[in-house]
């Protein structure tokens, strides 16, 4: 089925298969991946596309996720465009090398399927696996739908290669990874025009002596972090620019922070990932009932778009931060981040609501009830568990 306005073909795809199609269209050179539930369908679909002769790539399946990231880093240092995917325990096994790849300024793109970390053992949607990697130096983007996941994978290569920073794209297990929806798969020519071939200036080259990861003194290590900080400062603009350019080509525009019905909002929900769809429906119902609600959908978590968040919440009396994660002893990670970003800026009352932790389903009725309950409530810095 062709959709000529979008210059592509509409297919019924799960979120994970949409990711695989996005990867195929981005033309990576090397793709090391280790299977782990619920990421495995990404690897399976990429293997199928390769077997069919549709995906020209070096596919590698090392013995563990730690080895996967070591392989990614090695390939990236040769100038290859590199993709990998993982989830939960696999991402955490990579932790050591996430620091290494970011410090080496490797333009790797990784897709993580958000899943509960052990123990206890579970396979449910929860964002703590990726959020606990927030200080590694990876850019982090969160996707709401299969279509957004496909599009964002393509954007991620452009962002990573422009900033010389690794990019991690995330979507929720099962709610997105295995949910099947109509997805527009762009034609290859459109993607090639948007994402040119990778031509890095930082790579191992026998004609140009260079070291990667060698021991350095304090000043050089410090300088490396300053350079990373400067690169991170450019990322929000790169995300917005990629989203605008993609919108001009496909009609699907994205930003680091997206607003829904925020005009005159009396209460704003702030959240990430698949929960945004449920909140959007609840906002419509609340508006119909007379309560002016709105949604701030945060796509870019690292670096956090602090100024955009502050501007979006200026004049909003109440913000309800919905976290599908729990940082023991502190509460929701997004709530912590937003409290820091908003400190001393305005009078918005923030409430941190632990909503859907461990994959618990959150209904529109629950979200509507939260808006009514906290619109006139006294301020609280404590995390609040939502039943």
Order of alpha helices (4+ residues) and beta strands (2+ residues): beta-beta-alpha-beta-alpha-beta-alpha-beta-alpha-alpha-beta-alpha-beta-alpha-beta-beta-alpha-alpha-beta-beta-alpha-beta-beta-alpha-beta-alpha-beta-alpha-beta
